[in-house]
Amino acid sequence: MHVLEAIRSRRSIPRLVEPAPDEADLRTILEAAACAPDHGKLRPFRFTVLRGEHADAFGAVLEDTYRARCRDQGTEVVPAKATKERSKLGRAPLVVVVSAMRPAGESPIPWTEQLAACAAACQNALLAATALGYGSMWRTGEPCYDDRVKAALALSPQDAVVAFLYLGTVPEGLRPRAGCEPDLDGLVREWRA
Ligand SMILES: Cc1cc2nc3c(=O)[nH]c(=O)nc-3n(C[C@H](O)[C@H](O)[C@H](O)COP(=O)(O)O)c2cc1C
């Protein structure tokens, strides 16, 4: 698939089914991610694969940390929300958490640029998945900003969770959404002296 076709045809698919990318395809996807432009060659991106029973166990982490956030904020636990946190990784057979490792000490490369490199890695992964025929979706949400979730991923509070990339097969019969037809109106201008 031509890269422009992958860019135009990629769409977020909220529910994905088996088969997940096999080991070879997953490697291709993660290699594409790691090809992202990366100022200073710091390799700030890390990829944590969640699948099978381990994804179920991580769902328990997401529920527990939701409950802990409610405690911190003094708000009631909403049972439906707790259930959603526990089960949401089940929306795809494989999830890759993309995180950004913050280097210790001062770096000549601003942290925002390291986050930008990780975002580029995410998009590369989504495009590679699209080119290989898989469906995908980039999700975030409160767990990304919860230090307890970071700890469960062996990250420190200074690191960032940039994405939960849901990967799998588009369910049969799902009507494909039209490809992206971007409207550039108001987005582009030519600077003049
Ligand atoms: C940084 C980032 C975070 C996102 N987080 C979520 C999310 O938490 N939940 C969600 O439904 N979509 C999330 N998305 C996906 C966008 O909502 C989605 O790309 C958008 O709706 C456009 O749809 P498309 O991907 O089909 O073009 C996120 C996208 C980005 C780039």
The ligand as a MOL file (V3000), in Angstrom:
LIG
                    3D

  0  0  0     0  0            999 V3000
M  V30 BEGIN CTAB
M  V30 COUNTS 31 33 0 0 0
M  V30 BEGIN ATOM
M  V30 1 C -3.2710 12.0820 21.3360 0
M  V30 2 C -4.5410 11.3930 20.9400 0
M  V30 3 C -5.3580 10.8650 21.9170 0
M  V30 4 C -6.5550 10.2340 21.5930 0
M  V30 5 N -7.3300 9.7360 22.5950 0
M  V30 6 C -8.5250 9.1970 22.2830 0
M  V30 7 C -9.3630 8.6880 23.3120 0
M  V30 8 O -9.0040 8.6680 24.4810 0
M  V30 9 N -10.5590 8.1880 22.9750 0
M  V30 10 C -10.9900 8.1770 21.6700 0
M  V30 11 O -12.1110 7.7540 21.4100 0
M  V30 12 N -10.1860 8.6010 20.6640 0
M  V30 13 C -8.9770 9.1100 20.9420 0
M  V30 14 N -8.1460 9.5300 19.9470 0
M  V30 15 C -8.5400 9.2640 18.5460 0
M  V30 16 C -9.2180 10.4270 17.9300 0
M  V30 17 O -10.3520 10.7140 18.6190 0
M  V30 18 C -9.4940 10.0550 16.4590 0
M  V30 19 O -8.3060 9.9640 15.7650 0
M  V30 20 C -10.4090 11.0850 15.8720 0
M  V30 21 O -11.7030 10.8830 16.3680 0
M  V30 22 C -10.4360 11.0640 14.3570 0
M  V30 23 O -10.8580 9.8090 13.8730 0
M  V30 24 P -9.9700 8.9920 12.8560 0
M  V30 25 O -8.7900 8.4870 13.6250 0
M  V30 26 O -10.8680 7.9060 12.3640 0
M  V30 27 O -9.5490 9.9190 11.7680 0
M  V30 28 C -6.9420 10.1260 20.2410 0
M  V30 29 C -6.0920 10.6450 19.2430 0
M  V30 30 C -4.8960 11.2570 19.5970 0
M  V30 31 C -3.9990 11.7890 18.5080 0
M  V30 END ATOM
M  V30 BEGIN BOND
M  V30 1 1 1 2
M  V30 2 1 2 3
M  V30 3 2 2 30
M  V30 4 2 3 4
M  V30 5 1 4 5
M  V30 6 1 4 28
M  V30 7 2 5 6
M  V30 8 1 6 7
M  V30 9 1 6 13
M  V30 10 2 7 8
M  V30 11 1 7 9
M  V30 12 1 9 10
M  V30 13 2 10 11
M  V30 14 1 10 12
M  V30 15 2 12 13
M  V30 16 1 13 14
M  V30 17 1 14 15
M  V30 18 1 14 28
M  V30 19 1 15 16
M  V30 20 1 16 17
M  V30 21 1 16 18
M  V30 22 1 18 19
M  V30 23 1 18 20
M  V30 24 1 20 21
M  V30 25 1 20 22
M  V30 26 1 22 23
M  V30 27 1 23 24
M  V30 28 2 24 25
M  V30 29 1 24 26
M  V30 30 1 24 27
M  V30 31 2 28 29
M  V30 32 1 29 30
M  V30 33 1 30 31
M  V30 END BOND
M  V30 END CTAB
M  END
